[in-house]
Amino acid sequence: MPRILNLVFRLPVALASLALFLLMAMTFADVILRSAFNAPIEAATELTRLLMALIVFSALPMISFQGHHIAVDLLDGLFARFRLERARDVAISLMCGGMLFWPANRMIDLAERARSYGDQTEYLNIPTYYIGWFIAISAFVTAAALILRGGALALGRDPEQMVRHD
């Protein structure tokens, strides 16, 4: 199973990395063109929004599976005192995974509405339902990753050790 997970996580991480590089290069070019030639990239804001969505939603499944997301640890001492950390992590992963199906389904509705209306981005005329569908699929994959994480934790396995870091 770890080999399969490594393959599954490599493509989204590569996509997020490529989007981040493109965002960096575009921002650099925009600043140079704006400052030196008074000719900014007109679609820079639009591209920034699309690339940020790609970065966030590409990386979300892996970050969630490995537990690298932002967490508030106000009650960690209490759970540690009663040795309930693993039970807490299992419950949170399973609940978050289950709850994430609702916004994923909602994103499908919104993407299909954008498709039916023919919504496009302002400068590049990219159909907006593409990014909507990408976000929905990523949310479904993240929900599955969280449920898989909860199951692995329940069985006493460390999800972070299930995926190799190369």
C-alpha atoms as an extended CHARMM CRD file, in Angstrom:
* protein
*
       166  EXT
         1         1  MET       CA              0.0000000000        0.0000000000        0.0000000000  PROA      1               0.0000000000
         2         2  PRO       CA              2.7510000000        2.5660000000        0.7080000000  PROA      2               0.0000000000
         3         3  ARG       CA              3.9450000000        2.2880000000       -2.9160000000  PROA      3               0.0000000000
         4         4  ILE       CA              0.4820000000        3.0420000000       -4.2250000000  PROA      4               0.0000000000
         5         5  LEU       CA              0.1520000000        6.0040000000       -1.8570000000  PROA      5               0.0000000000
         6         6  ASN       CA              3.5170000000        7.3450000000       -2.9980000000  PROA      6               0.0000000000
         7         7  LEU       CA              2.3600000000        7.2650000000       -6.6180000000  PROA      7               0.0000000000
         8         8  VAL       CA             -1.0170000000        8.7800000000       -5.7830000000  PROA      8               0.0000000000
         9         9  PHE       CA              0.6000000000       11.6670000000       -3.8890000000  PROA      9               0.0000000000
        10        10  ARG       CA              3.3800000000       12.4360000000       -6.3800000000  PROA      10              0.0000000000
        11        11  LEU       CA              1.1830000000       13.8360000000       -9.1680000000  PROA      11              0.0000000000
        12        12  PRO       CA             -0.7190000000       16.3970000000       -7.0510000000  PROA      12              0.0000000000
        13        13  VAL       CA              2.4950000000       17.5240000000       -5.3650000000  PROA      13              0.0000000000
        14        14  ALA       CA              4.1630000000       17.9170000000       -8.7610000000  PROA      14              0.0000000000
        15        15  LEU       CA              1.1430000000       19.9150000000       -9.9650000000  PROA      15              0.0000000000
        16        16  ALA       CA              1.2690000000       22.1620000000       -6.8840000000  PROA      16              0.0000000000
        17        17  SER       CA              5.0180000000       22.6490000000       -7.3650000000  PROA      17              0.0000000000
        18        18  LEU       CA              4.5960000000       23.5500000000      -11.0270000000  PROA      18              0.0000000000
        19        19  ALA       CA              1.7710000000       25.9820000000      -10.2160000000  PROA      19              0.0000000000
        20        20  LEU       CA              3.9190000000       27.6130000000       -7.5260000000  PROA      20              0.0000000000
        21        21  PHE       CA              6.8220000000       27.9920000000       -9.9560000000  PROA      21              0.0000000000
        22        22  LEU       CA              4.5330000000       29.4950000000      -12.6060000000  PROA      22              0.0000000000
        23        23  LEU       CA              3.0840000000       31.8810000000      -10.0350000000  PROA      23              0.0000000000
        24        24  MET       CA              6.5820000000       32.9610000000       -9.0110000000  PROA      24              0.0000000000
        25        25  ALA       CA              7.7370000000       33.4510000000      -12.6210000000  PROA      25              0.0000000000
        26        26  MET       CA              4.5760000000       35.3350000000      -13.5620000000  PROA      26              0.0000000000
        27        27  THR       CA              4.8400000000       37.6300000000      -10.5330000000  PROA      27              0.0000000000
        28        28  PHE       CA              8.4970000000       38.3370000000      -11.3180000000  PROA      28              0.0000000000
        29        29  ALA       CA              7.6910000000       39.0980000000      -14.9650000000  PROA      29              0.0000000000
        30        30  ASP       CA              4.7290000000       41.2650000000      -13.9720000000  PROA      30              0.0000000000
        31        31  VAL       CA              6.8370000000       43.3420000000      -11.5820000000  PROA      31              0.0000000000
        32        32  ILE       CA              9.6060000000       43.8090000000      -14.1640000000  PROA      32              0.0000000000
        33        33  LEU       CA              7.1700000000       44.6820000000      -16.9570000000  PROA      33              0.0000000000
        34        34  ARG       CA              5.1940000000       47.0210000000      -14.7070000000  PROA      34              0.0000000000
        35        35  SER       CA              8.2500000000       48.8170000000      -13.3170000000  PROA      35              0.0000000000
        36        36  ALA       CA             10.5150000000       48.9730000000      -16.3540000000  PROA      36              0.0000000000
        37        37  PHE       CA              8.0580000000       49.2740000000      -19.2380000000  PROA      37              0.0000000000
        38        38  ASN       CA              4.8180000000       50.3830000000      -17.5850000000  PROA      38              0.0000000000
        39        39  ALA       CA              3.1950000000       47.3490000000      -19.1930000000  PROA      39              0.0000000000
        40        40  PRO       CA              1.8160000000       44.9690000000      -16.5470000000  PROA      40              0.0000000000
        41        41  ILE       CA              0.4660000000       41.5400000000      -17.3760000000  PROA      41              0.0000000000
        42        42  GLU       CA             -3.2500000000       42.2340000000      -17.7300000000  PROA      42              0.0000000000
        43        43  ALA       CA             -4.3750000000       38.7810000000      -16.6330000000  PROA      43              0.0000000000
        44        44  ALA       CA             -1.9930000000       38.5540000000      -13.6530000000  PROA      44              0.0000000000
        45        45  THR       CA             -4.7570000000       38.7630000000      -11.0370000000  PROA      45              0.0000000000
        46        46  GLU       CA             -6.8110000000       36.1440000000      -12.8440000000  PROA      46              0.0000000000
        47        47  LEU       CA             -3.8350000000       33.8160000000      -13.2170000000  PROA      47              0.0000000000
        48        48  THR       CA             -2.8810000000       34.3250000000       -9.5740000000  PROA      48              0.0000000000
        49        49  ARG       CA             -6.3400000000       33.2170000000       -8.4450000000  PROA      49              0.0000000000
        50        50  LEU       CA             -6.2860000000       30.1310000000      -10.6580000000  PROA      50              0.0000000000
        51        51  LEU       CA             -2.7550000000       29.1570000000       -9.6800000000  PROA      51              0.0000000000
        52        52  MET       CA             -3.4720000000       29.6510000000       -5.9710000000  PROA      52              0.0000000000
        53        53  ALA       CA             -6.4810000000       27.3460000000       -6.2470000000  PROA      53              0.0000000000
        54        54  LEU       CA             -4.2740000000       24.7620000000       -7.9790000000  PROA      54              0.0000000000
        55        55  ILE       CA             -1.6110000000       25.0340000000       -5.2880000000  PROA      55              0.0000000000
        56        56  VAL       CA             -3.9940000000       24.7780000000       -2.3420000000  PROA      56              0.0000000000
        57        57  PHE       CA             -6.2740000000       22.0580000000       -3.6380000000  PROA      57              0.0000000000
        58        58  SER       CA             -3.4750000000       19.9560000000       -5.1490000000  PROA      58              0.0000000000
        59        59  ALA       CA             -1.5940000000       19.7920000000       -1.8740000000  PROA      59              0.0000000000
        60        60  LEU       CA             -4.6490000000       19.4200000000        0.3800000000  PROA      60              0.0000000000
        61        61  PRO       CA             -5.0690000000       15.6220000000        0.1540000000  PROA      61              0.0000000000
        62        62  MET       CA             -1.4690000000       14.8640000000        1.1000000000  PROA      62              0.0000000000
        63        63  ILE       CA             -1.3130000000       17.4970000000        3.8220000000  PROA      63              0.0000000000
        64        64  SER       CA             -4.5350000000       16.1560000000        5.3160000000  PROA      64              0.0000000000
        65        65  PHE       CA             -3.4870000000       12.5100000000        5.1030000000  PROA      65              0.0000000000
        66        66  GLN       CA             -0.1840000000       13.1660000000        6.8340000000  PROA      66              0.0000000000
        67        67  GLY       CA             -1.6850000000       15.5040000000        9.4380000000  PROA      67              0.0000000000
        68        68  HSD       CA              0.4030000000       18.5310000000        8.4440000000  PROA      68              0.0000000000
        69        69  HSD       CA             -2.5320000000       20.9210000000        8.4700000000  PROA      69              0.0000000000
        70        70  ILE       CA             -2.8450000000       23.7750000000       10.9400000000  PROA      70              0.0000000000
        71        71  ALA       CA             -4.1570000000       22.6000000000       14.2900000000  PROA      71              0.0000000000
        72        72  VAL       CA             -5.1030000000       24.4050000000       17.4890000000  PROA      72              0.0000000000
        73        73  ASP       CA             -3.7160000000       22.5950000000       20.5080000000  PROA      73              0.0000000000
        74        74  LEU       CA             -5.6940000000       24.1680000000       23.3400000000  PROA      74              0.0000000000
        75        75  LEU       CA             -6.8380000000       20.8200000000       24.7350000000  PROA      75              0.0000000000
        76        76  ASP       CA             -3.7400000000       18.7160000000       23.9670000000  PROA      76              0.0000000000
        77        77  GLY       CA             -2.7120000000       18.6410000000       27.6340000000  PROA      77              0.0000000000
        78        78  LEU       CA             -6.0990000000       17.3100000000       28.6660000000  PROA      78              0.0000000000
        79        79  PHE       CA             -6.0910000000       14.5770000000       26.0110000000  PROA      79              0.0000000000
        80        80  ALA       CA             -2.4890000000       13.6670000000       26.8760000000  PROA      80              0.0000000000
        81        81  ARG       CA             -3.3140000000       13.3770000000       30.5760000000  PROA      81              0.0000000000
        82        82  PHE       CA             -5.9900000000       10.7750000000       29.8200000000  PROA      82              0.0000000000
        83        83  ARG       CA             -3.9760000000        9.1850000000       26.9720000000  PROA      83              0.0000000000
        84        84  LEU       CA             -6.6960000000        9.9200000000       24.4210000000  PROA      84              0.0000000000
        85        85  GLU       CA             -4.5820000000       11.5250000000       21.6860000000  PROA      85              0.0000000000
        86        86  ARG       CA             -5.0190000000        8.6830000000       19.2180000000  PROA      86              0.0000000000
        87        87  ALA       CA             -8.7840000000        8.4190000000       19.8470000000  PROA      87              0.0000000000
        88        88  ARG       CA             -9.0720000000       12.1900000000       19.3300000000  PROA      88              0.0000000000
        89        89  ASP       CA             -7.0750000000       12.0460000000       16.0860000000  PROA      89              0.0000000000
        90        90  VAL       CA             -9.1340000000        9.1090000000       14.7870000000  PROA      90              0.0000000000
        91        91  ALA       CA            -12.4270000000       10.8550000000       15.6010000000  PROA      91              0.0000000000
        92        92  ILE       CA            -11.3320000000       14.1850000000       14.1020000000  PROA      92              0.0000000000
        93        93  SER       CA            -10.0000000000       12.5830000000       10.9150000000  PROA      93              0.0000000000
        94        94  LEU       CA            -13.1460000000       10.5090000000       10.3810000000  PROA      94              0.0000000000
        95        95  MET       CA            -15.5030000000       13.3970000000       11.1610000000  PROA      95              0.0000000000
        96        96  CYS       CA            -13.6210000000       15.8710000000        8.9590000000  PROA      96              0.0000000000
        97        97  GLY       CA            -13.4590000000       13.3150000000        6.1490000000  PROA      97              0.0000000000
        98        98  GLY       CA            -17.1810000000       12.6940000000        6.4060000000  PROA      98              0.0000000000
        99        99  MET       CA            -18.0850000000       16.3770000000        6.6100000000  PROA      99              0.0000000000
       100       100  LEU       CA            -15.9130000000       17.2830000000        3.6190000000  PROA      100             0.0000000000
       101       101  PHE       CA            -18.2630000000       15.3870000000        1.3020000000  PROA      101             0.0000000000
       102       102  TRP       CA            -20.8750000000       18.1450000000        1.7080000000  PROA      102             0.0000000000
       103       103  PRO       CA            -18.7550000000       21.0390000000        0.3480000000  PROA      103             0.0000000000
       104       104  ALA       CA            -17.3840000000       18.7280000000       -2.3640000000  PROA      104             0.0000000000
       105       105  ASN       CA            -20.9310000000       17.9870000000       -3.5230000000  PROA      105             0.0000000000
       106       106  ARG       CA            -21.7450000000       21.6840000000       -3.3530000000  PROA      106             0.0000000000
       107       107  MET       CA            -18.7290000000       22.4810000000       -5.5420000000  PROA      107             0.0000000000
       108       108  ILE       CA            -20.0530000000       20.0700000000       -8.1580000000  PROA      108             0.0000000000
       109       109  ASP       CA            -23.3590000000       21.9670000000       -8.1530000000  PROA      109             0.0000000000
       110       110  LEU       CA            -21.5680000000       25.3140000000       -8.4840000000  PROA      110             0.0000000000
       111       111  ALA       CA            -19.2620000000       24.0430000000      -11.2390000000  PROA      111             0.0000000000
       112       112  GLU       CA            -22.2090000000       22.6760000000      -13.1970000000  PROA      112             0.0000000000
       113       113  ARG       CA            -24.0950000000       25.9500000000      -12.7490000000  PROA      113             0.0000000000
       114       114  ALA       CA            -21.0580000000       27.8560000000      -14.0780000000  PROA      114             0.0000000000
       115       115  ARG       CA            -20.9120000000       25.4480000000      -17.0300000000  PROA      115             0.0000000000
       116       116  SER       CA            -24.5970000000       25.8740000000      -17.8110000000  PROA      116             0.0000000000
       117       117  TYR       CA            -24.2860000000       29.6890000000      -17.6460000000  PROA      117             0.0000000000
       118       118  GLY       CA            -21.1360000000       29.6510000000      -19.7680000000  PROA      118             0.0000000000
       119       119  ASP       CA            -19.1330000000       31.5190000000      -17.0990000000  PROA      119             0.0000000000
       120       120  GLN       CA            -15.5910000000       32.3850000000      -18.1420000000  PROA      120             0.0000000000
       121       121  THR       CA            -12.6980000000       34.2950000000      -16.6570000000  PROA      121             0.0000000000
       122       122  GLU       CA            -12.4930000000       37.9600000000      -17.6240000000  PROA      122             0.0000000000
       123       123  TYR       CA             -9.2480000000       38.1930000000      -19.5840000000  PROA      123             0.0000000000
       124       124  LEU       CA             -8.3490000000       34.6790000000      -20.6830000000  PROA      124             0.0000000000
       125       125  ASN       CA            -11.9010000000       33.3830000000      -21.2050000000  PROA      125             0.0000000000
       126       126  ILE       CA            -11.1340000000       30.1400000000      -19.3560000000  PROA      126             0.0000000000
       127       127  PRO       CA            -14.3620000000       28.3440000000      -18.4170000000  PROA      127             0.0000000000
       128       128  THR       CA            -14.6840000000       28.6240000000      -14.6350000000  PROA      128             0.0000000000
       129       129  TYR       CA            -16.2390000000       25.2050000000      -14.2480000000  PROA      129             0.0000000000
       130       130  TYR       CA            -12.8250000000       23.6170000000      -14.8840000000  PROA      130             0.0000000000
       131       131  ILE       CA            -11.4430000000       24.9710000000      -11.6380000000  PROA      131             0.0000000000
       132       132  GLY       CA            -14.7280000000       24.2290000000       -9.8760000000  PROA      132             0.0000000000
       133       133  TRP       CA            -14.5450000000       20.5890000000      -10.8950000000  PROA      133             0.0000000000
       134       134  PHE       CA            -10.8830000000       20.4510000000       -9.8950000000  PROA      134             0.0000000000
       135       135  ILE       CA            -11.7360000000       21.7980000000       -6.4370000000  PROA      135             0.0000000000
       136       136  ALA       CA            -14.6190000000       19.3280000000       -6.0810000000  PROA      136             0.0000000000
       137       137  ILE       CA            -12.4880000000       16.3360000000       -7.0820000000  PROA      137             0.0000000000
       138       138  SER       CA             -9.7040000000       17.4750000000       -4.7810000000  PROA      138             0.0000000000
       139       139  ALA       CA            -12.1830000000       17.8360000000       -1.9120000000  PROA      139             0.0000000000
       140       140  PHE       CA            -13.4630000000       14.2890000000       -2.5160000000  PROA      140             0.0000000000
       141       141  VAL       CA             -9.8970000000       12.9470000000       -2.5870000000  PROA      141             0.0000000000
       142       142  THR       CA             -9.1350000000       14.8730000000        0.6090000000  PROA      142             0.0000000000
       143       143  ALA       CA            -12.2380000000       13.4240000000        2.2790000000  PROA      143             0.0000000000
       144       144  ALA       CA            -11.1080000000        9.9320000000        1.3010000000  PROA      144             0.0000000000
       145       145  ALA       CA             -7.5830000000       10.6980000000        2.5270000000  PROA      145             0.0000000000
       146       146  LEU       CA             -8.9180000000       11.8490000000        5.9030000000  PROA      146             0.0000000000
       147       147  ILE       CA            -11.0450000000        8.7160000000        6.2620000000  PROA      147             0.0000000000
       148       148  LEU       CA             -8.0480000000        6.5900000000        5.2940000000  PROA      148             0.0000000000
       149       149  ARG       CA             -5.9760000000        8.5120000000        7.8540000000  PROA      149             0.0000000000
       150       150  GLY       CA             -8.5730000000        7.8480000000       10.5470000000  PROA      150             0.0000000000
       151       151  GLY       CA             -8.5690000000        4.1530000000        9.6930000000  PROA      151             0.0000000000
       152       152  ALA       CA             -4.7780000000        3.9620000000        9.7480000000  PROA      152             0.0000000000
       153       153  LEU       CA             -4.6390000000        5.7300000000       13.1090000000  PROA      153             0.0000000000
       154       154  ALA       CA             -7.3290000000        3.4230000000       14.4900000000  PROA      154             0.0000000000
       155       155  LEU       CA             -5.1510000000        0.4500000000       13.4950000000  PROA      155             0.0000000000
       156       156  GLY       CA             -2.1370000000        2.0060000000       15.2030000000  PROA      156             0.0000000000
       157       157  ARG       CA             -0.3210000000        2.9840000000       12.0110000000  PROA      157             0.0000000000
       158       158  ASP       CA              1.3560000000        6.3430000000       11.4450000000  PROA      158             0.0000000000
       159       159  PRO       CA              0.0540000000        7.8540000000        8.1640000000  PROA      159             0.0000000000
       160       160  GLU       CA              3.1680000000        9.9740000000        7.7900000000  PROA      160             0.0000000000
       161       161  GLN       CA              5.3080000000        6.8300000000        7.7030000000  PROA      161             0.0000000000
       162       162  MET       CA              3.0520000000        5.2990000000        5.0250000000  PROA      162             0.0000000000
       163       163  VAL       CA              4.2380000000        7.8370000000        2.4420000000  PROA      163             0.0000000000
       164       164  ARG       CA              7.9220000000        8.1080000000        1.6020000000  PROA      164             0.0000000000
       165       165  HSD       CA              9.5390000000       11.5400000000        1.4440000000  PROA      165             0.0000000000
       166       166  ASP       CA             12.0040000000       11.6720000000       -1.4390000000  PROA      166             0.0000000000
